[in-house]
Amino acid sequence: MTVLLLMILSVITPVFCDLRLPDGLKQEAYCKGCKATVEALKIYNKENPKSVDYSECCQRRYMKTEDEQQPMWEKLKSCNHLLDFYEEDVPGKIRSLDWDDFQVWFCHERTFACIGVYSDSNLNKQEKDKFSDDELVRKLIEENKGRIRIPHPPNKDEL
């Protein structure tokens, strides 16, 4: 039992150790800020296609997102924080990935900003009230069936 607990902790701990939240922001706001940062990078990259210095993209004029309810200070704080830590990783990936893949890579895989954050933007209030949590999870899995990756154990030959 103890060995199993240690194994689980060894898998989970690295994910949460690398998440660096700026002071005063919760992870949900940081995740939204990360997505706003990707949109800002996209706009900035269109205006400055040869630039590899992305420090200027955290300005108000680039921070246009679908979520206008998030305060601008949260977007700017997230953007500045993300680029302070991860700007050196951005140029190579921007050129090798399309923007949807870049957002997944940047906000989920590289910065862990959106790991564990539930996005219910596709569900309205009536749908949320109509389903239990388990039913909502099943519904989201069914709707996103093609985008969910399931790890497969190695073959016996690979061991």
C-alpha positions as CSV (number, residue, x, y, z in Angstrom):
1,M,0.0,0.0,0.0
2,T,2.8,2.4,0.9
3,V,4.7,1.6,-2.3
4,L,1.6,2.3,-4.3
5,L,1.1,5.6,-2.6
6,L,4.7,6.6,-3.2
7,M,4.4,5.6,-6.9
8,I,1.3,7.8,-7.3
9,L,3.0,10.7,-5.6
10,S,6.1,10.4,-7.7
11,V,4.0,10.7,-10.9
12,I,1.8,13.5,-9.6
13,T,4.4,15.6,-7.8
14,P,6.4,16.7,-10.9
15,V,3.4,18.1,-12.6
16,F,2.4,20.3,-9.7
17,C,6.0,21.3,-8.8
18,D,6.6,23.1,-12.1
19,L,3.4,25.2,-11.9
20,R,4.5,28.7,-11.1
21,L,1.6,30.9,-10.2
22,P,2.1,34.6,-9.9
23,D,1.1,36.2,-6.6
24,G,-2.6,37.2,-6.5
25,L,-3.8,34.8,-9.3
26,K,-5.7,31.6,-9.0
27,Q,-5.0,28.8,-11.5
28,E,-8.2,29.4,-13.4
29,A,-7.3,33.0,-14.0
30,Y,-3.8,32.0,-14.9
31,C,-5.1,29.5,-17.5
32,K,-7.3,32.2,-19.1
33,G,-4.3,34.5,-19.0
34,C,-2.2,31.9,-20.8
35,K,-4.8,31.5,-23.5
36,A,-4.9,35.3,-23.8
37,T,-1.1,35.3,-24.1
38,V,-1.3,32.8,-26.9
39,E,-3.8,35.1,-28.7
40,A,-1.5,38.1,-28.1
41,L,1.5,36.1,-29.5
42,K,-0.6,35.3,-32.5
43,I,-1.5,38.9,-33.2
44,Y,2.1,40.1,-32.4
45,N,3.5,37.4,-34.7
46,K,1.3,38.6,-37.6
47,E,2.4,42.2,-37.2
48,N,6.1,41.3,-36.6
49,P,6.7,38.0,-38.4
50,K,10.5,38.1,-38.2
51,S,10.7,39.1,-34.6
52,V,12.0,36.6,-32.0
53,D,11.7,39.1,-29.1
54,Y,8.2,38.6,-27.7
55,S,8.5,40.9,-24.7
56,E,6.3,43.6,-26.3
57,C,3.4,41.3,-26.9
58,C,2.1,41.8,-23.3
59,Q,0.6,45.2,-24.1
60,R,-3.1,46.0,-24.0
61,R,-3.5,46.3,-27.8
62,Y,-2.5,42.6,-28.2
63,M,-4.6,41.3,-25.4
64,K,-7.8,40.7,-27.2
65,T,-9.6,37.5,-26.2
66,E,-13.1,35.9,-26.3
67,D,-13.3,36.2,-22.5
68,E,-13.7,39.9,-22.0
69,Q,-15.0,39.3,-18.4
70,Q,-11.5,38.6,-17.2
71,P,-9.9,41.8,-15.8
72,M,-7.1,43.2,-18.0
73,W,-4.7,43.2,-15.0
74,E,-5.0,39.4,-14.7
75,K,-4.3,39.0,-18.5
76,L,-1.3,41.3,-18.3
77,K,0.1,39.8,-15.1
78,S,-0.3,36.2,-16.6
79,C,1.3,37.3,-19.9
80,N,4.3,39.0,-18.2
81,H,4.8,36.1,-15.8
82,L,4.6,33.4,-18.6
83,L,7.0,35.2,-20.9
84,D,9.4,35.9,-18.0
85,F,9.8,32.2,-17.5
86,Y,9.1,30.7,-20.9
87,E,9.9,33.2,-23.6
88,E,13.0,31.3,-24.8
89,D,10.8,28.3,-25.7
90,V,8.4,30.3,-27.8
91,P,10.1,31.1,-31.1
92,G,10.9,27.5,-32.1
93,K,7.5,26.2,-31.3
94,I,5.6,29.1,-32.9
95,R,7.3,28.2,-36.2
96,S,6.7,24.5,-36.0
97,L,3.1,24.2,-34.7
98,D,-0.2,25.7,-35.8
99,W,-1.9,28.0,-33.3
100,D,-4.3,25.5,-31.7
101,D,-1.4,23.0,-31.1
102,F,0.8,25.8,-29.8
103,Q,-1.9,26.8,-27.3
104,V,-2.2,23.2,-26.1
105,W,1.6,22.8,-25.9
106,F,2.2,26.2,-24.2
107,C,-0.8,26.2,-21.7
108,H,-0.9,22.5,-20.9
109,E,2.4,20.8,-21.6
110,R,5.0,23.5,-21.1
111,T,3.7,25.8,-18.4
112,F,1.1,23.5,-16.9
113,A,-1.2,26.6,-16.5
114,C,-4.3,24.8,-17.6
115,I,-3.6,21.4,-16.2
116,G,-6.6,20.4,-14.0
117,V,-8.6,23.5,-14.9
118,Y,-12.1,22.7,-16.1
119,S,-13.4,24.7,-19.0
120,D,-17.2,24.7,-19.2
121,S,-17.5,27.3,-21.9
122,N,-19.4,24.9,-24.2
123,L,-22.1,24.2,-21.6
124,N,-24.8,26.7,-20.6
125,K,-26.3,27.0,-17.1
126,Q,-29.3,24.8,-17.8
127,E,-27.1,22.0,-19.1
128,K,-24.9,22.2,-16.0
129,D,-27.9,22.0,-13.7
130,K,-29.4,19.2,-15.7
131,F,-26.5,16.8,-15.3
132,S,-24.6,15.4,-12.3
133,D,-20.8,15.7,-12.3
134,D,-20.4,12.1,-13.5
135,E,-22.8,12.7,-16.4
136,L,-21.0,15.9,-17.3
137,V,-17.7,14.0,-17.5
138,R,-19.2,11.3,-19.6
139,K,-20.8,13.9,-21.9
140,L,-17.5,15.8,-22.3
141,I,-15.6,12.6,-23.0
142,E,-18.1,11.6,-25.6
143,E,-18.1,15.0,-27.3
144,N,-14.2,15.1,-27.4
145,K,-13.7,11.5,-28.2
146,G,-11.3,12.2,-31.1
147,R,-9.1,14.6,-29.1
148,I,-8.5,12.4,-26.0
149,R,-5.3,10.5,-25.8
150,I,-5.2,7.2,-23.9
151,P,-1.8,5.9,-22.9
152,H,-1.2,2.3,-23.9
153,P,1.0,0.0,-21.9
154,P,4.1,-1.2,-23.6
155,N,4.2,-4.6,-25.4
156,K,5.9,-7.5,-23.7
157,D,8.6,-7.2,-26.4
158,E,9.5,-3.7,-25.3
159,L,10.1,-4.7,-21.7
